[in-house]
Amino acid sequence: MLRLHDVHKAYGRRPVLRGVSLDVPRGCLLGIVGANGAGKSTLLRILAGQAAGDSGTVQCRGRIGYCPQNTVLHPAFTVAEHVRSFQAAYRLEGCARVWELLEELGFDESPRSRMHTLSGGTRQKLNLALGLMHDPEVLLLDEPYQGFDWETYLRFWDIAQGLRERGRAVVVVSHLVYDRERLDVLHRLQDGVLAVDHSSAAGRVV
């Protein structure tokens, strides 16, 4: 579903990615872990098509859903206004899926609530649901559970496992991975190089 081959990226004279390659098949839940500043968000933006590598290739089959680390929410907009905006952007006839996701995440705010009144974790729930509401085949999630309480964190993994079972390719990027056994494979990004973390308890290696 998603293939990255020999991608390099530098900012000025500072190399961030040094020949990164990655294959994510259908029905795979893949984690990428690395320290802050390791280049994880840069890698994800390249996978999402929001940034270009200096060299290398990216191939994707299917619609992409992208949940960035920093929410793309306007503080003056209501929940419902965000949903309608993304519905128009995705050209969806209906938006039942986003309300289903919000219910699964335990979102209990009113559709009329404005962003500036919501906690960081509550905003992150909406941020995640908006990134998944068009039912994409490939999901790129950057620190998707930051700000979540423990119950919501577990609900997130239930959603991720459900997507995997439906044949979606799911990439979760984080600086920490607590539940390695939930992943099919875990990669570690360090010094601009991506490699399988063989210490992971994850099942199969891609």
Secondary structure, DSSP 8 states (H G I E B T S, - for coil): -EEEEEEEEEETTEEEEEEEEEEE-TT-EEEEE--TTSSHHHHHHHHHTSS--SEEEEEE-S-EEEE-SS----TTSBHHHHHHHHHHHHT-S--HHHHHHHHHTT--S-TT-BGGGS-HHHHHHHHHHHHHTT--SEEEEESTTTT--HHHHHHHHHHHHHHHHTT-EEEEEES--S-GGG-SEEEEEETTEEEE-TT---S---
